Amino acid sequence: MKQGPQPPPRLVVWWEGLETWVQLAISFPIFAMLTFLINVGAFSQPVPRSIFYGLFEGGVLSGLMAVATSTERGRRG
């Protein structure tokens, strides 16, 4: 027999319950630091350039996550 869709994990429900600005405030520093470390380590970029790239790419990734979360929240709700 085919079962219905599984409910999302509690962490996903909690994340989708947050306001968008809170999601951005949480995710931006994480993404900025992660992309900074990737640029310094894996791509051997100079530190000042890696800081710029980390801030820029962190903002883009945080924005994409906020849009994806909003889309999923709307799809489920």
C-alpha positions, 0 to 999 in steps of 0.5 A: 500500500502507498502511504501518504507524505511524511511530515517534515522533521521538527527542525524543518518545521522550526526553521520554517516557523521563523520570520525571514529576517531571523532566518537571514540573521542566523544563516548569513554569518554561517554562510559567510564564514563557510564561503570565506574558509572555502575561498582561503583553503580550497581556492587559495585566495588572499585573505582580503579577497576571501573576506569580500567573497565570503560576505558577498557569497554568504549574502547570496546563499542566505537570500537563496535559502530564504526564498527556498524556505518561503517557497516550501512554507507556501507549498506545505501551508 
